[in-house]
Amino acid sequence: MDEVNRADTYAVIDVGTNNILCLIARKRNHQLAILHRASSISALGKNMQKGNLTHAAIYRTKVILNDYIDYIKFFTDNIIIIGTSCSREAKNINILSTWLSQKHGLHYHIISGEEEAYYNGLANIYEFKGHKRFLLFDVGGGSTEFTLISNNRIDKFQSIKLGIRRLQNKYGNSLNKKVQFIRQSLEQLELRSDILIGIGGTVTTLAAINHGLEKYDPNIVHKSNISAEALDIIIKRIRSLSHRQISRIIPFDPFRSDIITLGALIIKEIIDKQEAANFYVSDRGLQFGILQQEIKTLKKYLPDN
C-alpha cells in the first residue's frame, strides 16, 4: 500500500467487556471503504470481582491485541484503541494501558457510556433512512447503550449498567435473579420508540441464527429484521441446547455459546418494555461512528497527539 493510501487509512480497535473488534477502513470524501473486519472474544470482564480484571483475562486481551496490531501495521500506522464498560470500571486497567504504551506506543482511550452511545448514533444515523425516529440499543458485556435518532439527528442517549458479563459475574447460574436485575435496570430507561434497532454481537448472532447462516455474512445480517415471535422461538431453542450444541449453530463465533442465551433474554426484555413487534439489526457499531468524524478530529486519538 502506498504512503498516500496509508495516510488515508485508519484502524479502530474496540476493546469491549466481552469482544475485541477490529475495523480497518480507508476514509476519503466522507466515505468509508472497509478493508478488513475481525472479531475475537477476549472475555476481558469475565470473573471480574471487586473491580479487578483477572490475569487470565488481561493475558487473553494482550494476545488478541498483539495479533490485531501486527496485522494492522501492514495497512496503516493510524491506530485508534477504544476501551468501554469494564475498562471504565476496572481498578487495574492500567496494566493494559501501560502495556499498550510501552510495547506498541499506543494510547488507550477509555470512553464514557454516553460517548459510546453517541458514536453508535453516528454509525447508524443514515443507515435506516426509512424511519424518521428510532431507538438504537447496544447490549454489551458490561453496559447497554441507547441512542434516540429523530429526523436524522442524534436526539438523546443513555447508558445503563446492564451487561451480559456483569450479570454472569454477579448472579452466576441464578436465572431468576438475572431477569429481575434486567427488569429493574430497564426501569432507568427514559427513551422510547416503537422502532428498535439493535447493535452488537448478540443481535448480529441472533440474526445469523434466524437466517440459518453457517458463515457470518454482514450483507445478510445488516438491516435484517427479527420479530418478537421469532426471538421467542430462538430463545426457546437455544435454552434447550448445551453450549457445545449452541456452538454448532454459530460456527462463525462458537465462543459466544456461553452468553448468547442471556444476551437474547436482555433483548427480549428491551423489546417487551418498548412494546415493539420486532427489531432491526445493525452491523455498524461505535468503530464506524468514530470513523465518521473529520480527519482533524480523529487525530486526537492517534499516538503523536
N, C-alpha and C positions, 0 to 999 in steps of 0.2 A: 504494500500500500504506500502510495507516495506521500510526501510530507504534507501537501495541501489537504489530502483526504484525512490524514491522521489528525490534523488540527481541527477538522470539522466533525470528528468522530468522538463520541462520549460513551462512557460506560457508567452505569449506575448499579451498585450492589445494595440490595435491600436486606439488611440483617434483621429478620423478624424473630419472634419468640419461638417459632417452630421451623420456619423455612428460611433459606437464603436464596434470593432471586438475583439473577444477573441479566442485565439488558445492555447490549451494545448497539448503538444506532448512530447514523450519520444525520446531522442536522444542517439543513440548508433551506433558506427562504421559508422558515417556519414549518417545514415539512420534515418528518422523521422517516428515514429508511432503516428498517430493522435489519441488522447484520447477524445478530446471534441472541438467543434467549436460552436461559437454563434455570433450573430449579432443583435445589437439594435440601433434604431435611437434615437440619443440624440438631433440632430439639434443644436449642440453647436454653430455653426456660424449663426444661424437664427436671423434675425433682428439686426445683429452686425452693429453698427453705430459708427463713429468716433473712430474706433479702440477698442471699448469696447464690451465685451460679456455681454449679458443680465443676470440678476439674475436668471430668469426662466431657461435659457439655462444651466447655471452653476449648478443649482439645479438638472435638469434632468440628467446631466452628473454624478453628485455625486451619485445619486440613482443607476444608472446603474453600475458604478464602484464599489460601495459597494457590490452589488449583485455578480458581477463577482469575486471580490477579496475573498469574503467569500467562494464562491464555489471552487475557485482555491486552497485554502489552504487545502482542502481535499486531493489534489494531490501532492502539492509541495509548497515550500517557495521561489522557484526561479521565481520571478515575474518581468517581464520587461514591463514598460509602456512607450509608444511612443506617442508623440504629433506631429501633422503635420501642415497643412497650417494655419488654423485660430489660432492655438496655437503659431505659429511663429509671427503672426501679432498682437494678442490681447494685449493691454496695461495692462489689468487686469488679465492676465493668472496666475499671482502669487497667486490669490485666490485659484485656483485649485491646483497648485503645492504645496503650503503651506499646504493645507488641506490633500493632499496625504501623505506628510511627517509627519505631526503631528498625523493624525488618523491611518495611516497604516504603517508608517516607510518606505515609498517607494519613490524613486526618479522619477521625471517626466522628461523624456529625450525628448527634442524638437529637431527634426532633420531637416536639410535643405531639400529643394525640390530636390536638387541633390542627397543627401543621400537616399531620398525616391525612386528616380528613380533607383539608384544603387541597392537597396535591391529588388526592383521589378525585376530587371535583374537577380540577384542571384536566386530568387524564380523560374524563368522560363527558365533559360539558357539551361537546359537539358530536358524541358518538350515538346519541339517541335523539336525533332531531325531531322525530315524530311526536315527541312528548314535550309539552311546554313546562311541565312541572313533574319532578320525580325525586325519589329519595334513594340515595346510594347507601349501601351498608357493606362494611368490610369486616367480616368475622376473622379475627386473628388469634394468635396463641395467648396473648395477654390482654388485649383490649378489642373493642368493636367500635369502629368509627362510622358516623352517619353524616351525610352531606346532602343538603336540600338544594336542588337546582331549580330555578324558576326563570323562564324566558331567557335561556342561555346565559344565566348568571349564577354564580355561587351565592345563594341566599343566606343560609345558615349552616353551621356544622357543630357536631358534638362528639365527644369521645367518652366512652363508658368502660370502666374496668371490668369487662366481661370477655373472657377468652377461654379457649379450649384447654391450654396447658394450665392456666390459672385454676380452672375448675378441677382438673385432674390432680394438681398438687394439693388443693385444699380439701377435696372430698373423696379422693380415691375411687372406690367402687360403689359409692352410695349414689345411685341414680336419682332417687327421690330428692336428696339434698341438692344435687346439681340443678335439677329442674326448678326447685324452689328458689335457688340463688339466681338462676337465669331470669325468672319472672320478677323477682324483687329488683334486680339490676335494671330491667327494662322499664320499670316504673319511673326511672330517672329521665327516660327519653321524652324530649319536648317536641320533637319534629314528627310531622305526619304527612303521608301521601298514600294514595291507593295504587300508585305506580312505583314499584320497587325494583331496584337493580342491585344485584349482588356482585361483590368483587372478592377475589382471593381464592386460595387453594381449595377450600371446602366447596364453594359454589361451582367452580370450574370442574372439580372432580365429580360432583353430583350431575352436572350437565353431561359429562363424558359417560357416566353410568347410564343416564337417561337415554343417550343415543347408542349405547352398546359399543362404545369405541374400545378397541384393543390398543390403539396408539393415539395419544393425545393429538388433537387437531384443533388449533385455535380458530381456524376458519369456520369450523362447525360449531364450536363452543361459544365464541363471541357473538353476542346479541341473540342467542337462543333463549328459549322460554321454558320454565318449569312450572306446571300448575300445582296448586296446593294438593290436589289428589295424587298427582304423580310423585310429589315429595313424600307423601304418606306411604305410598307403595314402596318407594326406595328405602325409607327408614325401616319399614316392616321387614323388608328383605334383608338388609344388612344386619339388623338386630338378631336375625335368626342364624347368622353365619359366624364362624370363628375368624380370628384375624387372618389366618392362612387362607381361608376361603375368600375373604374380602379382598385380599391382595391379588387373587386370581382374576377378579373382575375389574381391578385397576392396575394392570401390569405396568402401566407407564409411571405409576407412583405407589408402589406396594407398601412403602414405609408409612403411608398415611392410614393404613388399615386400623391402627390402634386409636385413631382420633376422629375418623370420618363420621362415626355414628353420633358422637357428642356434638360435632360441628353442625350436623344436619338437624339435631334437636334444637340448637340455638336458632337456626334459620327458621324452623317451624314456629318457634315462639315469636320471632320477629314478624313473620307474615300474619300470624294469628292476631297479634296485637294491632297491626295496621289494618286488619280486616281486608287483606288483599287476596284476590283469587289466584294470583300467580306472581312470579317474579322473573325478570330478565337477568341474563348472566353477562358480565363484562370480563373480558380477558385483559383489561388495562388497569394496572394498579398505580401506586404512587410514583414508581420509576418513570412512567410516561408523563405524569404530571410535572415532575422535576424537569424533564427534558423539554417540556412545552415552554419553559421560561426563556427569556432572551439570553443570548450567549454571555453578555456582560454580567447578567445576574448569576448565571451558572458559575462564573469564575470564582465566586466567593467560596465555593465548595472545594476548589482544587488545591493541591499541596503547596503551590507557590504563594498562596494568599493567606 
